[in-house]
Amino acid sequence: MYAIIKTGGKQYRVSSGEQVRVESLAAEVGAAVSFDQVLMVGAGEAVRVGAPLVAGAQVKATVLGHGRGDKVRIFKLRRRKHYQKTQGHRQGYTEVRIDDIVAGN
């Protein structure tokens, strides 16, 4: 069984038992979280697509840890204007383990 969830402005295809890095969540390590915005639930040939969400569907997960991704370097240059700017960014993430997918009604 798999599901497509929406969290942090992104969509993820998840299945039970896998580990996923999602956008940062305000939850402690070891805490249980649930994702209520389930867009689709599938099991083999049976697929339920929401409009926009599947009614009663829920994905339960456990927080494994928090971290920061690789550095992205931003370099801006205006030629002949004596302007250069270097900037960096590291996006935070939360690693979760998918425990259960509740299909709902």
SVG drawing of the C-alpha trace seen along z (x, -y; Angstrom):
<svg xmlns="http://www.w3.org/2000/svg" viewBox="-16 -50 50 55">
<polyline fill="none" stroke="black" stroke-width="0.4" points="0.0,0.0 1.2,-3.5 0.0,-7.0 0.8,-10.5 0.9,-13.1 1.4,-16.8 3.5,-18.6 5.6,-21.7 4.3,-22.6 5.7,-19.4 4.2,-16.0 5.8,-12.7 5.0,-9.1 5.3,-7.0 4.8,-3.4 4.8,-1.7 8.2,-1.2 10.2,-3.6 12.1,-6.7 11.4,-10.0 13.0,-13.4 10.3,-16.1 10.4,-19.8 11.1,-20.8 8.4,-19.8 8.0,-21.2 8.2,-17.9 10.6,-16.2 12.7,-13.2 10.7,-10.1 7.3,-11.9 4.5,-10.5 3.2,-12.7 0.3,-12.2 -0.2,-13.7 -3.9,-14.4 -3.4,-15.9 -3.5,-12.6 -4.0,-13.1 -4.1,-9.5 -4.1,-6.0 -3.2,-2.9 -3.0,0.8 -2.2,2.8 -4.8,2.1 -7.2,0.3 -6.5,-3.4 -8.4,-6.1 -7.8,-9.7 -9.1,-12.5 -10.8,-15.7 -8.5,-17.2 -8.1,-15.0 -9.1,-11.5 -11.8,-11.6 -10.7,-10.0 -7.2,-9.0 -4.3,-9.5 -0.6,-8.6 1.1,-8.0 4.8,-8.4 7.6,-8.7 10.2,-11.4 13.7,-10.0 15.7,-13.2 16.3,-16.7 19.1,-17.9 20.2,-20.3 20.8,-19.6 23.8,-20.4 24.9,-24.0 23.6,-25.7 25.8,-28.6 24.3,-31.7 26.5,-34.0 25.3,-37.2 27.4,-39.3 26.6,-42.5 29.3,-42.8 31.2,-46.1 29.4,-47.5 31.8,-46.3 29.0,-44.3 29.5,-40.7 27.6,-39.0 28.0,-35.5 25.4,-33.8 24.8,-30.3 21.7,-28.4 21.1,-25.1 17.5,-23.9 16.4,-22.2 14.6,-18.8 13.0,-16.3 13.5,-12.5 10.4,-10.4 9.6,-6.7 6.2,-5.9 4.5,-3.5 1.0,-3.1 -1.3,-4.2 -5.0,-4.5 -7.1,-4.4 -10.2,-5.9 -13.7,-5.4"/>
</svg>
